[in-house]
Amino acid sequence: MSASTRLDPEGPVGRSLLRPAPEAGGTGLDDQARYACPAGEQKEQAFLKTNNIKSAGKMLSVLECFSTVDRRLSLADVARRTKLPRSTAHRLILTLKEIGFLEQDHSRDEYRLGIKLFELGSIVLANMDVHRVAKPYVDALSTLSRETVHLCVFDGMKMVFIERGAGGRSGPNNATTTMEASPCHCTGVGKATLAFQSDLVIDRVLGVGLPAYTRNTLTDPDRLREDLAAIRQRGYAIDDGEIDIGVRCVAAPIRNTSGHVFAAVSVSGPATRMTHERVQSLAPVVMSHAESISLQLGYSNGDDAVAPALTTPIT
């Protein structure tokens, strides 16, 4: 710049040279950010950020329309369930389809969840400590009980199956990983976990309703709260044909390193085999395996003694 050049105080050079120095003790970073990004651009960035969050939320609402029951949905189904305009729902579906989160069944003009979600879910499961730590205990409990064993994690509202072991009389030993969800109020794993949550969480779960799956399902909030109190007292939960009239289950909670119950493991089988007497004999075994998983995850119960593992099937 020559000496005769007039400095424009509103130009980029003038703003840079004439901006005030930072206050004593400050870094000047806020001032630099303010001059580098004018107020109009800041508002635009905030607007874009808000819009991006809203768009992500809408995409999630589309994905949450699908379940193991509703495996395929049409555009009209998605628009109705999300309460979004049909054009908006269509745009979101196309975006999710483009990135592999949805797939289209052209023969029916319907959509289903894409394989990309399974790939991501498998990565999540592989990185979960409880999945890695608990698997040998799930297999052992399945062998000892000769019944089906479920390992589930609480997602804040429902129980998500992350490991299933089936052996002995229930079929070949073929533990498989799933991502299915089940209600808390009528399953052994659900009640074993819900019983140890805060009143706020319990109220939230009960607040969405307690639908009946069988005549044994506890649909009265007061009766369910009584059952949860009994579970806290004895340390295990029983599903007495509450989600499947022909199945009985016993479950125990799993704690993380801070002692918070976030998962549960259960043994279930036909009620003809899982008699009330057998449930009582299995309960301490399930509790022992659940505690072993908790200890492996870093939980400390203040007792250095560890119960010996059983090595023979339980009849």
Secondary structure as the mmCIF struct_conf table of DSSP 4:
data_model
#
loop_
_struct_conf.conf_type_id
_struct_conf.id
_struct_conf.beg_label_comp_id
_struct_conf.beg_label_asym_id
_struct_conf.beg_label_seq_id
_struct_conf.end_label_comp_id
_struct_conf.end_label_asym_id
_struct_conf.end_label_seq_id
TURN_TY1_P TURN_TY1_P1 ALA A 3 SER A 4
BEND BEND1 THR A 5 THR A 5
HELX_LH_PP_P HELX_LH_PP_P1 ARG A 6 LEU A 7
TURN_TY1_P TURN_TY1_P2 PRO A 9 GLU A 10
BEND BEND2 GLY A 11 GLY A 11
HELX_RH_AL_P HELX_RH_AL_P1 PRO A 12 LEU A 18
BEND BEND3 ARG A 19 ARG A 19
HELX_LH_PP_P HELX_LH_PP_P2 PRO A 20 GLU A 23
TURN_TY1_P TURN_TY1_P3 ALA A 24 GLY A 25
BEND BEND4 GLY A 28 GLY A 28
HELX_RH_AL_P HELX_RH_AL_P2 LEU A 29 ALA A 36
BEND BEND5 CYS A 37 CYS A 37
HELX_RH_AL_P HELX_RH_AL_P3 ALA A 39 LEU A 63
TURN_TY1_P TURN_TY1_P4 GLU A 64 CYS A 65
BEND BEND6 THR A 68 VAL A 69
STRN STRN1 LEU A 73 LEU A 73
HELX_RH_AL_P HELX_RH_AL_P4 LEU A 75 THR A 82
TURN_TY1_P TURN_TY1_P5 LYS A 83 LYS A 83
HELX_RH_AL_P HELX_RH_AL_P5 ARG A 86 GLU A 98
TURN_TY1_P TURN_TY1_P6 ILE A 99 GLY A 100
BEND BEND7 PHE A 101 PHE A 101
STRN STRN2 LEU A 102 ASP A 105
TURN_TY1_P TURN_TY1_P7 HIS A 106 ASP A 109
STRN STRN3 GLU A 110 LEU A 113
HELX_RH_AL_P HELX_RH_AL_P6 ILE A 115 ASN A 127
HELX_RH_AL_P HELX_RH_AL_P7 ASP A 129 SER A 145
TURN_TY1_P TURN_TY1_P8 ARG A 146 ARG A 146
BEND BEND8 GLU A 147 GLU A 147
STRN STRN4 THR A 148 PHE A 154
BEND BEND9 GLY A 156 LYS A 158
STRN STRN5 MET A 159 GLY A 165
HELX_RH_3T_P HELX_RH_3T_P1 GLY A 168 SER A 170
BEND BEND10 GLY A 171 PRO A 172
STRN STRN6 THR A 176 THR A 176
STRN STRN7 ALA A 181 SER A 182
BEND BEND11 CYS A 184 CYS A 184
TURN_TY1_P TURN_TY1_P9 HIS A 185 CYS A 186
BEND BEND12 THR A 187 THR A 187
HELX_RH_AL_P HELX_RH_AL_P8 GLY A 188 LEU A 194
TURN_TY1_P TURN_TY1_P10 ALA A 195 PHE A 196
BEND BEND13 GLN A 197 GLN A 197
HELX_RH_AL_P HELX_RH_AL_P9 ASP A 199 GLY A 207
TURN_TY1_P TURN_TY1_P11 VAL A 208 VAL A 208
BEND BEND14 TYR A 213 THR A 214
TURN_TY1_P TURN_TY1_P12 ARG A 215 ASN A 216
HELX_RH_AL_P HELX_RH_AL_P10 PRO A 221 ARG A 234
BEND BEND15 GLY A 235 GLY A 235
STRN STRN8 ALA A 237 ASP A 240
BEND BEND16 GLY A 241 ASP A 244
TURN_TY1_P TURN_TY1_P13 ILE A 245 GLY A 246
STRN STRN9 VAL A 247 ARG A 255
TURN_TY1_P TURN_TY1_P14 THR A 257 SER A 258
BEND BEND17 GLY A 259 GLY A 259
STRN STRN10 VAL A 261 PRO A 270
TURN_TY1_P TURN_TY1_P15 ALA A 271 ARG A 273
BEND BEND18 MET A 274 MET A 274
HELX_RH_AL_P HELX_RH_AL_P11 HIS A 276 GLN A 296
TURN_TY1_P TURN_TY1_P16 LEU A 297 GLY A 298
BEND BEND19 GLY A 302 GLY A 302
HELX_LH_PP_P HELX_LH_PP_P3 ALA A 307 LEU A 310
BEND BEND20 THR A 312 THR A 312
#
